[in-house]
């Protein structure tokens, strides 16, 4: 298994997320504005979820064997996305963005998480906290900038800025690769079955070993999709790109404040209450979000929700990485996680399409967050027993 300098990976994450956040939060809104219905934005999300999952399942082993190559290839669908946002109209915009977004995400997340897992070392919780904090650092200013630029200068200006940062983020990885900063990691020594699992669980395959994490990923997918509908909701209330941008910024300030704290707690296995209580509060926030109308309440709920998320997502992801590496089939585990996340999101979209209620994904995310407490407890007890 090959690793990359963790510091290089952090720099890449800052630059890439700055580029991503310039437009990603606005894509469903631009589709809604172009085609006149939130249903089209939901169709976009569902379409790219399905296509991305298919790409991950068919190409996953190639993505993890050549992660740098696929991250470089990602620039092609990224450029296609930028072109469509500038020149696309009607069904061309919708179907084109489904294809380009699916390819861009498929070519990125599995290879990226593979590089992170390979380079994380023993203190995975601390490494995860830093990794997520680097992502947040890039996201903090992106939506605010793009909200202002979209309002006053248009999509072309934002697209140009985004492409520049995408190229820089890829160059950082490429230079690191060409300078031979990547090296072979020592093989993972498998733990005895008694150490890796409880006596009640004797997994016979990678999927069996991480099934509790896949359940948590499905439930987390509801919240990921609800975040996108939250941006749509804010836009329908205010009809202003600036408001959507600053809501995204408020979310990221909250996330940044929590990442490093919970990362350290994860490594010393003292994360259950700091994870469980924020999870329950997060569920309540989702349930009351449909009733937020004033800017103050929208910003407050966004910041509070963003602050709470890392307290339960970081322990789950850090322990997922550790247990996946023990299976000696990390690629299968990473692909399965991505598919599970999109599966939860697809169910959330189906809930919206069935009811026509923009608040439905919020209620589903609230219910899913409550249910997430069950795998959270099981993961903690499982790790505690090791």
Secondary structure, DSSP 8 states (H G I E B T S, - for coil): -EE--HHHHHHHHHHHHHHHHHHHHHHHHHHHHHHS-HHHHHHHHHHHHHHHHHHHHHHHHHHHHSHHHHHHHHHHHHHHHHHHHHH--HHHHHHHHHHHHHHHHHTTHHHHHHHHHHH--S-HHHHHHHHHHHHHHHHHHHHHHHHHHHHHT-HHHHHHHHHHHHHHHHHHHHHHHHTT--EE--------HHHHS-TT----SHHHHTHHHHHHHHHHHHHHHHHHHHHHHHHHHH--HHHHHHHHHHHHHHHHHHHHHHHHHHHTT--HHHHHHHHHHHHHHHHHHTT--SHHHHHHHHHHHHHHHHHHHHHHHHHHHHHHHHTT-HHHHHHHHHHHHHHHHHHHHHHHHHH--TTHHHHHHHHHHHHHHHHHHHHHHHHHT-
